[in-house]
Amino acid sequence: MPVRMGDVEHLEFEDFYQESRDACLRAVLATTGDRQLAEDLVAEAFTRAWMSWRKVSRHPAPHAWIVRVALNTRISWWRRRRHEVALADHEAMDPTAADGVDVDPALLAALRRLPPRQREVVALRVFLDLDTETAARTLGIAPGTVSAHLSRAVATLRGDLATVNSREGER
Protein backbone atom coordinates (compact mmCIF):
# COMPACT_ATOMS: atom_id res chain seq x y z
CA MET A 1 0.00 0.00 0.00
CA PRO A 2 1.54 3.36 -1.02
CA VAL A 3 2.49 5.82 1.67
CA ARG A 4 0.95 9.28 1.38
CA MET A 5 3.41 12.12 1.21
CA GLY A 6 3.21 14.79 3.86
CA ASP A 7 2.27 18.40 3.25
CA VAL A 8 5.91 19.52 3.52
CA GLU A 9 7.03 17.09 0.83
CA HIS A 10 4.12 18.11 -1.36
CA LEU A 11 5.09 21.79 -1.03
CA GLU A 12 8.77 21.00 -1.68
CA PHE A 13 7.86 19.15 -4.86
CA GLU A 14 5.49 21.89 -5.97
CA ASP A 15 8.23 24.51 -5.47
CA PHE A 16 10.73 22.34 -7.33
CA TYR A 17 8.28 21.87 -10.20
CA GLN A 18 7.52 25.59 -10.48
CA GLU A 19 11.22 26.55 -10.34
CA SER A 20 12.59 23.96 -12.75
CA ARG A 21 9.84 23.00 -15.22
CA ASP A 22 10.70 25.59 -17.87
CA ALA A 23 14.46 24.94 -17.71
CA CYS A 24 13.89 21.19 -17.97
CA LEU A 25 11.49 21.69 -20.86
CA ARG A 26 14.00 23.89 -22.71
CA ALA A 27 16.74 21.30 -22.15
CA VAL A 28 14.60 18.43 -23.44
CA LEU A 29 13.30 20.56 -26.32
CA ALA A 30 16.89 21.39 -27.28
CA THR A 31 17.63 17.67 -27.33
CA THR A 32 14.52 16.43 -29.13
CA GLY A 33 13.66 19.42 -31.32
CA ASP A 34 9.97 18.57 -30.94
CA ARG A 35 7.87 20.74 -28.62
CA GLN A 36 5.01 18.29 -28.14
CA LEU A 37 7.32 15.34 -27.51
CA ALA A 38 9.41 17.42 -25.07
CA GLU A 39 6.30 18.38 -23.10
CA ASP A 40 5.18 14.74 -22.90
CA LEU A 41 8.62 13.56 -21.82
CA VAL A 42 9.00 16.26 -19.16
CA ALA A 43 5.51 15.55 -17.81
CA GLU A 44 6.35 11.84 -17.56
CA ALA A 45 9.66 12.62 -15.84
CA PHE A 46 8.01 14.92 -13.29
CA THR A 47 5.39 12.24 -12.63
CA ARG A 48 8.16 9.74 -11.91
CA ALA A 49 9.93 12.33 -9.75
CA TRP A 50 6.75 12.84 -7.71
CA MET A 51 6.42 9.09 -7.21
CA SER A 52 10.02 8.91 -5.93
CA TRP A 53 10.30 12.39 -4.47
CA ARG A 54 12.08 11.32 -1.27
CA LYS A 55 14.91 9.85 -3.36
CA VAL A 56 14.89 12.52 -6.07
CA SER A 57 14.91 15.42 -3.59
CA ARG A 58 18.23 14.13 -2.21
CA HIS A 59 19.79 13.87 -5.68
CA PRO A 60 22.67 16.38 -6.14
CA ALA A 61 20.97 17.83 -9.25
CA PRO A 62 17.26 16.93 -9.30
CA HIS A 63 16.61 18.94 -12.48
CA ALA A 64 19.33 16.90 -14.23
CA TRP A 65 17.56 13.77 -12.95
CA ILE A 66 14.36 15.01 -14.63
CA VAL A 67 16.11 15.62 -17.97
CA ARG A 68 17.88 12.24 -17.87
CA VAL A 69 14.61 10.43 -17.09
CA ALA A 70 12.89 12.33 -19.91
CA LEU A 71 15.60 11.35 -22.39
CA ASN A 72 15.59 7.73 -21.20
CA THR A 73 11.82 7.69 -21.59
CA ARG A 74 12.21 8.93 -25.16
CA ILE A 75 14.52 6.02 -25.91
CA SER A 76 12.06 3.55 -24.34
CA TRP A 77 9.17 5.00 -26.34
CA TRP A 78 11.23 4.88 -29.52
CA ARG A 79 12.14 1.22 -28.95
CA ARG A 80 8.49 0.30 -28.50
CA ARG A 81 7.34 2.31 -31.53
CA ARG A 82 10.17 1.92 -34.01
CA HIS A 83 8.26 -0.66 -36.01
CA GLU A 84 5.19 1.52 -36.41
CA VAL A 85 4.52 2.86 -39.89
CA ALA A 86 4.13 6.62 -40.34
CA LEU A 87 0.92 7.73 -42.00
CA ALA A 88 1.51 9.23 -45.44
CA ASP A 89 -1.09 11.98 -45.07
CA HIS A 90 -0.10 12.89 -41.52
CA GLU A 91 0.58 16.59 -41.11
CA ALA A 92 3.46 16.90 -38.68
CA MET A 93 3.59 19.88 -36.38
CA ASP A 94 6.47 22.27 -36.86
CA PRO A 95 9.12 20.99 -34.41
CA THR A 96 10.51 24.50 -34.10
CA ALA A 97 7.20 25.87 -32.82
CA ALA A 98 8.01 26.77 -29.24
CA ASP A 99 4.88 28.36 -27.82
CA GLY A 100 5.84 29.88 -24.50
CA VAL A 101 9.34 28.41 -24.46
CA ASP A 102 12.03 31.00 -25.05
CA VAL A 103 14.20 29.15 -27.59
CA ASP A 104 15.06 30.71 -30.96
CA PRO A 105 13.72 28.60 -33.86
CA ALA A 106 17.04 28.96 -35.75
CA LEU A 107 18.86 27.62 -32.67
CA LEU A 108 16.46 24.69 -32.41
CA ALA A 109 16.99 23.86 -36.08
CA ALA A 110 20.78 24.01 -35.60
CA LEU A 111 20.55 21.86 -32.47
CA ARG A 112 18.57 19.20 -34.37
CA ARG A 113 21.48 18.87 -36.79
CA LEU A 114 23.90 17.99 -33.96
CA PRO A 115 24.57 14.36 -33.02
CA PRO A 116 22.36 13.19 -30.10
CA ARG A 117 25.14 13.13 -27.48
CA GLN A 118 26.19 16.68 -28.36
CA ARG A 119 22.56 17.82 -28.03
CA GLU A 120 22.38 16.17 -24.59
CA VAL A 121 25.58 17.88 -23.46
CA VAL A 122 24.34 21.27 -24.70
CA ALA A 123 21.01 20.72 -22.93
CA LEU A 124 22.68 19.93 -19.61
CA ARG A 125 25.59 22.39 -19.74
CA VAL A 126 23.87 25.36 -21.41
CA PHE A 127 20.14 25.07 -20.79
CA LEU A 128 20.39 23.67 -17.25
CA ASP A 129 23.72 25.38 -16.46
CA LEU A 130 25.18 22.24 -14.88
CA ASP A 131 28.89 21.97 -14.22
CA THR A 132 30.96 19.50 -16.24
CA GLU A 133 31.17 16.93 -13.43
CA THR A 134 27.41 16.83 -12.85
CA ALA A 135 26.69 16.61 -16.59
CA ALA A 136 29.21 13.77 -16.88
CA ARG A 137 27.61 11.83 -14.01
CA THR A 138 24.15 12.43 -15.44
CA LEU A 139 25.14 11.12 -18.88
CA GLY A 140 27.41 8.37 -17.57
CA ILE A 141 30.47 9.64 -19.45
CA ALA A 142 33.83 11.14 -18.49
CA PRO A 143 34.11 14.89 -17.78
CA GLY A 144 36.63 15.23 -20.61
CA THR A 145 34.11 13.70 -22.99
CA VAL A 146 31.52 16.27 -21.89
CA SER A 147 34.00 19.06 -22.59
CA ALA A 148 34.92 17.62 -25.98
CA HIS A 149 31.26 17.22 -27.02
CA LEU A 150 30.45 20.74 -25.84
CA SER A 151 33.41 22.20 -27.71
CA ARG A 152 32.43 20.43 -30.95
CA ALA A 153 28.78 21.40 -30.54
CA VAL A 154 29.58 25.07 -29.91
CA ALA A 155 31.89 25.18 -32.93
CA THR A 156 29.21 23.61 -35.14
CA LEU A 157 26.47 25.87 -33.78
CA ARG A 158 28.65 28.95 -34.21
CA GLY A 159 29.19 28.05 -37.87
CA ASP A 160 25.53 27.16 -38.48
CA LEU A 161 24.16 30.27 -36.79
CA ALA A 162 26.70 32.56 -38.49
CA THR A 163 25.54 31.18 -41.85
CA VAL A 164 21.88 31.77 -40.91
CA ASN A 165 22.66 35.34 -39.78
CA SER A 166 24.65 36.15 -42.93
CA ARG A 167 21.77 34.87 -45.12
CA GLU A 168 19.30 37.02 -43.19
CA GLY A 169 21.60 40.02 -43.57
CA GLU A 170 21.57 39.60 -47.38
CA ARG A 171 17.79 39.99 -47.54
CYANA upper distance limits for C-alpha pairs under 8 A (distance plus 0.5 A):
  5 MET  CA      9 GLU  CA      6.66
  5 MET  CA     10 HIS  CA      7.06
  6 GLY  CA     10 HIS  CA      6.75
  7 ASP  CA     11 LEU  CA      6.65
  8 VAL  CA     12 GLU  CA      6.62
  9 GLU  CA     13 PHE  CA      6.61
  9 GLU  CA     53 TRP  CA      8.30
  9 GLU  CA     54 ARG  CA      8.45
 10 HIS  CA     14 GLU  CA      6.61
 11 LEU  CA     15 ASP  CA      6.58
 12 GLU  CA     16 PHE  CA      6.63
 13 PHE  CA     17 TYR  CA      6.51
 13 PHE  CA     50 TRP  CA      7.51
 13 PHE  CA     53 TRP  CA      7.70
 14 GLU  CA     18 GLN  CA      6.68
 15 ASP  CA     19 GLU  CA      6.57
 16 PHE  CA     20 SER  CA      6.45
 16 PHE  CA     21 ARG  CA      8.47
 17 TYR  CA     21 ARG  CA      5.87
 17 TYR  CA     46 PHE  CA      8.11
 20 SER  CA     24 CYS  CA      6.55
 20 SER  CA     63 HIS  CA      6.95
 21 ARG  CA     25 LEU  CA      6.52
 21 ARG  CA     42 VAL  CA      8.35
 22 ASP  CA     26 ARG  CA      6.59
 22 ASP  CA    101 VAL  CA      7.80
 23 ALA  CA     27 ALA  CA      6.68
 23 ALA  CA    127 PHE  CA      6.96
 23 ALA  CA    128 LEU  CA      6.59
 24 CYS  CA     28 VAL  CA      6.67
 24 CYS  CA     42 VAL  CA      7.55
 24 CYS  CA     63 HIS  CA      7.02
 24 CYS  CA     64 ALA  CA      8.37
 24 CYS  CA     66 ILE  CA      7.53
 24 CYS  CA     67 VAL  CA      6.50
 24 CYS  CA    127 PHE  CA      8.38
 24 CYS  CA    128 LEU  CA      7.50
 25 LEU  CA     29 LEU  CA      6.37
 25 LEU  CA     38 ALA  CA      6.85
 25 LEU  CA     39 GLU  CA      7.05
 25 LEU  CA     42 VAL  CA      6.71
 25 LEU  CA    101 VAL  CA      8.42
 26 ARG  CA     30 ALA  CA      6.46
 26 ARG  CA    101 VAL  CA      7.22
 26 ARG  CA    102 ASP  CA      8.24
 26 ARG  CA    103 VAL  CA      7.68
 26 ARG  CA    123 ALA  CA      8.20
 26 ARG  CA    127 PHE  CA      7.04
 27 ALA  CA     31 THR  CA      6.89
 27 ALA  CA     67 VAL  CA      7.59
 27 ALA  CA    123 ALA  CA      4.88
 27 ALA  CA    124 LEU  CA      7.11
 27 ALA  CA    127 PHE  CA      5.76
 27 ALA  CA    128 LEU  CA      7.06
 28 VAL  CA     32 THR  CA      6.53
 28 VAL  CA     38 ALA  CA      6.04
 28 VAL  CA     41 LEU  CA      8.38
 28 VAL  CA     42 VAL  CA      7.88
 28 VAL  CA     67 VAL  CA      6.83
 28 VAL  CA     70 ALA  CA      7.75
 28 VAL  CA     71 LEU  CA      7.72
 28 VAL  CA    123 ALA  CA      7.32
 29 LEU  CA     33 GLY  CA      5.64
 29 LEU  CA     34 ASP  CA      6.54
 29 LEU  CA     35 ARG  CA      6.39
 29 LEU  CA     38 ALA  CA      5.65
 30 ALA  CA    108 LEU  CA      6.61
 30 ALA  CA    111 LEU  CA      6.87
 30 ALA  CA    112 ARG  CA      8.11
 30 ALA  CA    119 ARG  CA      7.25
 30 ALA  CA    122 VAL  CA      8.39
 30 ALA  CA    123 ALA  CA      6.54
 31 THR  CA    111 LEU  CA      7.74
 31 THR  CA    112 ARG  CA      7.77
 31 THR  CA    116 PRO  CA      7.58
 31 THR  CA    119 ARG  CA      5.48
 31 THR  CA    120 GLU  CA      6.18
 31 THR  CA    123 ALA  CA      6.83
 32 THR  CA     37 LEU  CA      7.95
 32 THR  CA     38 ALA  CA      7.09
 32 THR  CA    112 ARG  CA      7.69
 33 GLY  CA     38 ALA  CA      8.32
 33 GLY  CA     95 PRO  CA      6.22
 33 GLY  CA     96 THR  CA      7.10
 33 GLY  CA    108 LEU  CA      6.56
 33 GLY  CA    109 ALA  CA      7.81
 33 GLY  CA    111 LEU  CA      7.89
 33 GLY  CA    112 ARG  CA      6.28
 34 ASP  CA     38 ALA  CA      6.51
 34 ASP  CA     94 ASP  CA      8.31
 34 ASP  CA     95 PRO  CA      4.82
 34 ASP  CA     96 THR  CA      7.25
 35 ARG  CA     39 GLU  CA      6.70
 35 ARG  CA     95 PRO  CA      6.43
 35 ARG  CA     96 THR  CA      7.66
 35 ARG  CA     97 ALA  CA      7.16
 35 ARG  CA     98 ALA  CA      6.57
 36 GLN  CA     40 ASP  CA      6.84
 36 GLN  CA     95 PRO  CA      8.47
 37 LEU  CA     41 LEU  CA      6.60
 38 ALA  CA     42 VAL  CA      6.54
 39 GLU  CA     43 ALA  CA      6.56
 40 ASP  CA     44 GLU  CA      6.68
 41 LEU  CA     45 ALA  CA      6.64
 41 LEU  CA     70 ALA  CA      5.34
 41 LEU  CA     71 LEU  CA      7.84
 41 LEU  CA     73 THR  CA      7.19
 41 LEU  CA     74 ARG  CA      7.24
 42 VAL  CA     46 PHE  CA      6.60
 42 VAL  CA     66 ILE  CA      7.63
 42 VAL  CA     67 VAL  CA      7.74
 42 VAL  CA     70 ALA  CA      6.08
 43 ALA  CA     47 THR  CA      6.65
 44 GLU  CA     48 ARG  CA      6.80
 44 GLU  CA     70 ALA  CA      7.46
 44 GLU  CA     73 THR  CA      8.46
 45 ALA  CA     49 ALA  CA      6.61
 45 ALA  CA     66 ILE  CA      5.91
 45 ALA  CA     67 VAL  CA      7.92
 45 ALA  CA     69 VAL  CA      6.06
 45 ALA  CA     70 ALA  CA      5.70
 45 ALA  CA     73 THR  CA      8.37
 46 PHE  CA     50 TRP  CA      6.59
 46 PHE  CA     66 ILE  CA      6.99
 47 THR  CA     51 MET  CA      6.85
 48 ARG  CA     52 SER  CA      6.81
 49 ALA  CA     53 TRP  CA      5.79
 49 ALA  CA     56 VAL  CA      6.68
 49 ALA  CA     66 ILE  CA      7.62
 52 SER  CA     56 VAL  CA      6.56
 53 TRP  CA     57 SER  CA      6.08
 54 ARG  CA     58 ARG  CA      7.33
 55 LYS  CA     59 HIS  CA      7.23
 56 VAL  CA     62 PRO  CA      6.46
 56 VAL  CA     65 TRP  CA      7.98
 57 SER  CA     62 PRO  CA      6.86
 58 ARG  CA     62 PRO  CA      8.19
 59 HIS  CA     65 TRP  CA      8.11
 61 ALA  CA     65 TRP  CA      6.97
 61 ALA  CA    134 THR  CA      7.94
 62 PRO  CA     66 ILE  CA      6.86
 63 HIS  CA     67 VAL  CA      6.93
 63 HIS  CA    128 LEU  CA      8.21
 64 ALA  CA     68 ARG  CA      6.59
 64 ALA  CA    124 LEU  CA      7.52
 64 ALA  CA    128 LEU  CA      7.98
 64 ALA  CA    130 LEU  CA      8.44
 64 ALA  CA    135 ALA  CA      8.23
 64 ALA  CA    138 THR  CA      7.18
 65 TRP  CA     69 VAL  CA      6.58
 65 TRP  CA    138 THR  CA      7.67
 66 ILE  CA     70 ALA  CA      6.60
 67 VAL  CA     71 LEU  CA      6.67
 68 ARG  CA     72 ASN  CA      6.56
 68 ARG  CA    138 THR  CA      7.22
 68 ARG  CA    139 LEU  CA      7.92
 69 VAL  CA     73 THR  CA      6.46
 70 ALA  CA     74 ARG  CA      6.79
 71 LEU  CA     75 ILE  CA      6.98
 72 ASN  CA     76 SER  CA      6.81
 73 THR  CA     77 TRP  CA      6.57
 74 ARG  CA     78 TRP  CA      6.53
 75 ILE  CA     79 ARG  CA      6.66
 76 SER  CA     80 ARG  CA      6.87
 77 TRP  CA     81 ARG  CA      6.62
 78 TRP  CA     82 ARG  CA      5.99
 86 ALA  CA     90 HIS  CA      8.15
 93 MET  CA     97 ALA  CA      8.34
 96 THR  CA    105 PRO  CA      5.72
 96 THR  CA    108 LEU  CA      6.69
 96 THR  CA    109 ALA  CA      7.31
 97 ALA  CA    105 PRO  CA      7.65
 98 ALA  CA    102 ASP  CA      7.68
 98 ALA  CA    103 VAL  CA      7.33
 98 ALA  CA    105 PRO  CA      8.08
103 VAL  CA    107 LEU  CA      7.57
103 VAL  CA    108 LEU  CA      7.45
104 ASP  CA    108 LEU  CA      6.85
105 PRO  CA    109 ALA  CA      6.67
106 ALA  CA    110 ALA  CA      6.71
106 ALA  CA    161 LEU  CA      7.82
106 ALA  CA    164 VAL  CA      8.12
107 LEU  CA    111 LEU  CA      6.51
107 LEU  CA    157 LEU  CA      8.38
107 LEU  CA    161 LEU  CA      7.71
108 LEU  CA    112 ARG  CA      6.70
109 ALA  CA    113 ARG  CA      7.26
110 ALA  CA    114 LEU  CA      7.48
110 ALA  CA    157 LEU  CA      6.75
110 ALA  CA    160 ASP  CA      6.88
110 ALA  CA    161 LEU  CA      7.71
111 LEU  CA    119 ARG  CA      6.84
111 LEU  CA    157 LEU  CA      7.77
112 ARG  CA    119 ARG  CA      8.12
114 LEU  CA    118 GLN  CA      6.69
114 LEU  CA    119 ARG  CA      6.59
114 LEU  CA    153 ALA  CA      7.37
114 LEU  CA    156 THR  CA      8.32
115 PRO  CA    119 ARG  CA      6.89
116 PRO  CA    120 GLU  CA      6.77
117 ARG  CA    121 VAL  CA      6.74
117 ARG  CA    149 HIS  CA      7.88
118 GLN  CA    122 VAL  CA      6.65
118 GLN  CA    149 HIS  CA      5.77
118 GLN  CA    150 LEU  CA      6.89
118 GLN  CA    152 ARG  CA      8.22
118 GLN  CA    153 ALA  CA      6.31
119 ARG  CA    123 ALA  CA      6.57
119 ARG  CA    153 ALA  CA      8.10
120 GLU  CA    124 LEU  CA      6.75
121 VAL  CA    125 ARG  CA      6.34
121 VAL  CA    126 VAL  CA      8.44
121 VAL  CA    135 ALA  CA      7.57
121 VAL  CA    146 VAL  CA      6.85
121 VAL  CA    149 HIS  CA      7.24
121 VAL  CA    150 LEU  CA      6.63
122 VAL  CA    126 VAL  CA      5.77
122 VAL  CA    127 PHE  CA      7.38
122 VAL  CA    150 LEU  CA      6.74
122 VAL  CA    153 ALA  CA      7.84
123 ALA  CA    127 PHE  CA      5.43
123 ALA  CA    128 LEU  CA      6.93
124 LEU  CA    128 LEU  CA      5.48
124 LEU  CA    129 ASP  CA      6.88
124 LEU  CA    130 LEU  CA      6.32
124 LEU  CA    135 ALA  CA      6.52
125 ARG  CA    129 ASP  CA      5.32
125 ARG  CA    130 LEU  CA      5.37
125 ARG  CA    131 ASP  CA      6.94
125 ARG  CA    132 THR  CA      7.53
125 ARG  CA    135 ALA  CA      7.17
125 ARG  CA    150 LEU  CA      8.47
126 VAL  CA    130 LEU  CA      7.85
130 LEU  CA    134 THR  CA      6.69
130 LEU  CA    135 ALA  CA      6.57
131 ASP  CA    135 ALA  CA      6.76
132 THR  CA    136 ALA  CA      6.52
132 THR  CA    143 PRO  CA      6.29
132 THR  CA    146 VAL  CA      7.04
132 THR  CA    147 SER  CA      7.56
133 GLU  CA    137 ARG  CA      6.74
133 GLU  CA    143 PRO  CA      6.13
134 THR  CA    138 THR  CA      6.56
135 ALA  CA    139 LEU  CA      6.65
135 ALA  CA    143 PRO  CA      8.21
135 ALA  CA    146 VAL  CA      7.68
136 ALA  CA    140 GLY  CA      6.23
136 ALA  CA    141 ILE  CA      5.52
136 ALA  CA    142 ALA  CA      6.06
136 ALA  CA    143 PRO  CA      5.60
136 ALA  CA    145 THR  CA      8.33
136 ALA  CA    146 VAL  CA      6.55
137 ARG  CA    141 ILE  CA      7.02
137 ARG  CA    142 ALA  CA      8.20
141 ILE  CA    145 THR  CA      7.00
141 ILE  CA    146 VAL  CA      7.64
142 ALA  CA    146 VAL  CA      7.07
143 PRO  CA    147 SER  CA      6.87
144 GLY  CA    148 ALA  CA      6.63
145 THR  CA    149 HIS  CA      6.56
146 VAL  CA    150 LEU  CA      6.56
147 SER  CA    151 SER  CA      6.53
148 ALA  CA    152 ARG  CA      6.72
149 HIS  CA    153 ALA  CA      6.50
150 LEU  CA    154 VAL  CA      6.51
151 SER  CA    155 ALA  CA      6.71
152 ARG  CA    156 THR  CA      6.67
153 ALA  CA    157 LEU  CA      6.49
154 VAL  CA    158 ARG  CA      6.36
155 ALA  CA    159 GLY  CA      6.81
156 THR  CA    160 ASP  CA      6.61
157 LEU  CA    161 LEU  CA      6.31
158 ARG  CA    162 ALA  CA      6.43
159 GLY  CA    163 THR  CA      6.74
160 ASP  CA    164 VAL  CA      6.86
161 LEU  CA    165 ASN  CA      6.57
162 ALA  CA    166 SER  CA      6.57
163 THR  CA    167 ARG  CA      6.71
164 VAL  CA    168 GLU  CA      6.77
165 ASN  CA    169 GLY  CA      6.62
166 SER  CA    170 GLU  CA      6.92
167 ARG  CA    171 ARG  CA      7.42
